[in-house]
């Protein structure tokens, strides 16, 4: 076993030295526009948000994203529209995309939109312009930047989960610490934000990190339970517990129980963003089919 581990370490070291699979960051601050304050902008944004409340499939989701783009055509620095587009690119990548490379395009575009949203904060923009990485400048961000910070972390987690090969995950696992840095800042400036989503994101980070790099299964589980407690009225925590935690730990009966509950819910009874609600319910059904198919008549 020791020899095998040594071989793995050597191979990964060579892989890292070659630069293959390493995630790089390039600042988009020069792409950031200047804010425009107008009644027209807010009307366009309200119309785009209204469309989102009916976006149940790919076609309607794309129409909603186009409406958000119309907001940016008038106000390129609209903080909320930029963060929302980041969130929707995450959904587009995970729910409507199969190819790994295309998934990465969406997840990275999501992170870019989130950073552009953060650049609406002049202190943050100046810090990054002066050479700081976004996570190094997170101390300048405020409560109004919480959505962009959260969606940046979620996009990173989805890229890690669905967009990276195993060697790339090993090489880039340290990026999850950048996610924790943003989550810590959210806790500082708006501790009530997220309706359980912040705690869920913490949970993913601590469950995914190896113990040598700060991972902690007990802490991850505690955050997951806190996410469920704070996320009453939202599908995300229970869906995530069934899809990720129970399946990773091998407790398929508990996974099935949680997913069955999510799959049986009516979307109008919950408060997650509507297209995400629809995804959670549809994905829970897919997960149930996969579990039942793998276990035959055991259930």
N, C-alpha and C positions, 0 to 999 in steps of 0.2 A: 504493500500500500504506500509506503514511504517513497519507493522508487517511482511508482505511478504518479504520485503527487508532484515529485520533483520534475518529472517529464512534462506534466501539465504546466507547471510554473515556468519552465524554460520555454515551452512553445508560446505561452501567452506573453512572456517577456519579449520574444522575437516579434510576435505579432504587434505588440505595442510600439516597439522600436521602429517598425516599418511604417507606422502611422495608419495602417489599415483599420477601418472601423471606428476610428476615434472621432467623437462628436466635437465639432468646432463651433465657435460662436462668432458671428460678425454683427457689429452694431448697425441697426437700421436707423439710427437717430437722424441721419441726413435726409431720410425719407419723410420725417415727421413734418406735418403741415402746421399752419397757424390757425388758432381757433377763430371761429366766426360765430358771433352771438346774434341770432335772428329768430323771429317767430316762425319763419319758413322751415328752418332746420328742425325745430322742435315738433312741428306738424309732421314733417317727413319721418322723424324718428318715431312718433306716436303711431303713424300708419304702419311702419315697418314692424313695430312691436305687436300691433293688432294682427298682422298677417302671421306672425309667429304662433299666435294662439290657435291657428288652424292648420299648422304645418305638420301633417300626419304622414307624408310620404316624401320621396326624393324631389318630385316636381314642385311641390308646395314649399319645401325647404329651400330649394334653389331660388324660387321666387322671393322668399323672405330675405335671403342673402342679397339678392339684387336690390331689394328695397333699402337694405342697410347701406349698400354701395352708393345709392342715390343720396343718402344722408352725407356720406363722405365727399361726394362730388361738390356739395355746397359748403361743408365744414370738414376739411380733411383731418382735423384734430379732435373730432367729437369723441370724447373719452368713452362714453357708454356704447356708442355704435362700434368702435374699434374693439372693445372688450367682447361685445356680443358676437362679432364676426369671428373672433378667436374661439369662442365657445362653439359656434356653429361649425367651424372647420374641424374641431375635434369630433363632433358628431358625424360629420360627413366622412371623416377618415375611418372611424370605428364601425359605423352602422351601414355605410353604403359603399365601402371600398374593400376589395379583396387583395389586390396586389400590394405587396409590402412596400415597394418603392413609392407607389402612389399614396399609400397611407402616410409615409414619412413626409411627403410633400404637404399634405394637409396638416399634420401635426406641427411641422416647422412653420408653416404659414400661420397657424394659430398662435404660436409663440411670438412671431413677428408682430401680428396684430396687437397682442397683449403688450408688447414692449412699446409699440407706437402709442397705445393708450396711456402707458405710464409716462411717456414723454410729454403728455399734457401737463405734467408736474414740472415746472421750470427748474426746480432744484435737482430733480432726478436727471433731467435732460442735460443740465450743465455738468453733473458728476460723470455721466457716461461720456459726454463730449470730451471731458478732461482725462479719460482713459479708464474709468472704473467699469467693471463688469456690472450688469444689472443687479445681481445679487449683492455685490459689494456696495452698491448705491441704494440698497433697499431701505436704509434708515431714513432716507429723504421722503419716502412714500407715505401717504396719509390714507384715511378711511375711504375716501372716494376712489382710491386706487385698488381697493381690496378685490373687486371682481377681476381686474386684469392680473393681479398677482395670483389669485386662485386658479384662473384658467391657464395661466402660464405653467403652473405646477401640474395641472391635470394633463395638459398637452405633452409635457415632458414624460409623465408616467405612461401615457398611451404610446408614445414613441418607444419608450423602454419596453413595454409589454408586447406591442404588436408590430413594431417597426424594426427592431434590432435582432440580429442573429445572436446566438448564445455567446460567441467570443466578443461581440460588440457590447453586449450587456455587461460582461465581466470588466471590460476596459472602461466603460462609461458609467459604472454603477455609482461612482462618486458624485455624479451630477445630481443624484437624489438629495445630497446635502444642500445643494443650491435651492432645491425645492423646499427643504425644511427651513432655510433662511427666510424665504418669502412667507411661509406659513407662520413663522415666528413673528414676522412683522405684522401680519394680519391680526394676530392675537394681541399685539401691542396697541394697534390703532383702532381696532374694531372687534373686540372679543366676542361680540354676539353675532357676528356676520356668518352667513353661510348655511344656516339651518342644518347643521351636521356635516356639510360638505368639507369644511376645513378639517374637522376631526377625521373624516374618512380619508382625506388626502394624507394626513399625518400617518394614519394606519398603514396605508399602502407603502409609504416610505420606510417605515420601521420594519415592516414585514419583508420588504424586498431587499433591504440592505443586509449583507452578511454581518454576523456578530462582531467580527474583527473591525468592521468599519462603522460600528454604532448601531447595527440592527438589533432589534429586541422584540421577540415574538410576544412576550407578555405585555410590553408597552403597546405594541401594535394592536393586540386584542383589546386592551383597555380603551384605546382611542376608538376602536370600532364600536364598542358598546356605548361609548359616549356619543358617537355619531348617531346611533339608533335612538338614543334618549333625546338628543337635541333635534333630531330630524323627524319628529312626529308630523304626519301630514305629507311626508315626502317618501318616494319609492327608492331613491338612491341607496340609503344605508342597508336596507334589507336585501335589495338586489345585489349589491356589492358583497355582502356577507355570504350570500348563497353562491355567487359566481366565483369569487376569489378565495375568501378565507376558508370556507368549509371544503372546497374542492382541492385547494393547495394542501390542506392538512389531512385530506383523505376521508373526511367525514361526509360521505355522499348522501347519507340519509338526512342529515341536517341541511345539507345543500339543497336537496330535493324539497324539503319542507319549506325553506325560505323562498325558493324559486316558484313553488306551487302557489304560495301566497301571493307573490308579485303577479304571476300570470293570471290570477283570478280577480285582480282588482280592476275597477272602472277608472279610466284616466281622468274623468271629470271630478273624481273625489280627491285628487291630489294636487300639489302645488309646484312640483318640479316644472321647469320650462316645458311647454306642451310637447314639442318634438322629442325631447328626452324622455318624457313620460311614456310616449308611444314606443320608443326604443326599449326602455326597460321591460315593458310588458312583453313585447315581441321577442326580445332576447331571452327573457326568462323561459318562454315556451320552447325556444330552440335549445336552451341548455337542458331543459327537462327531457326533451326528445333524445338528446345525446346521452344523458345519464341512463335513461330507460333502455335505450338501444344497447348500451354497453353492459347493462346488468340483466337483460332478459327478463325473466319472470321473478327475479329475486324480490322485487317490491310487492 
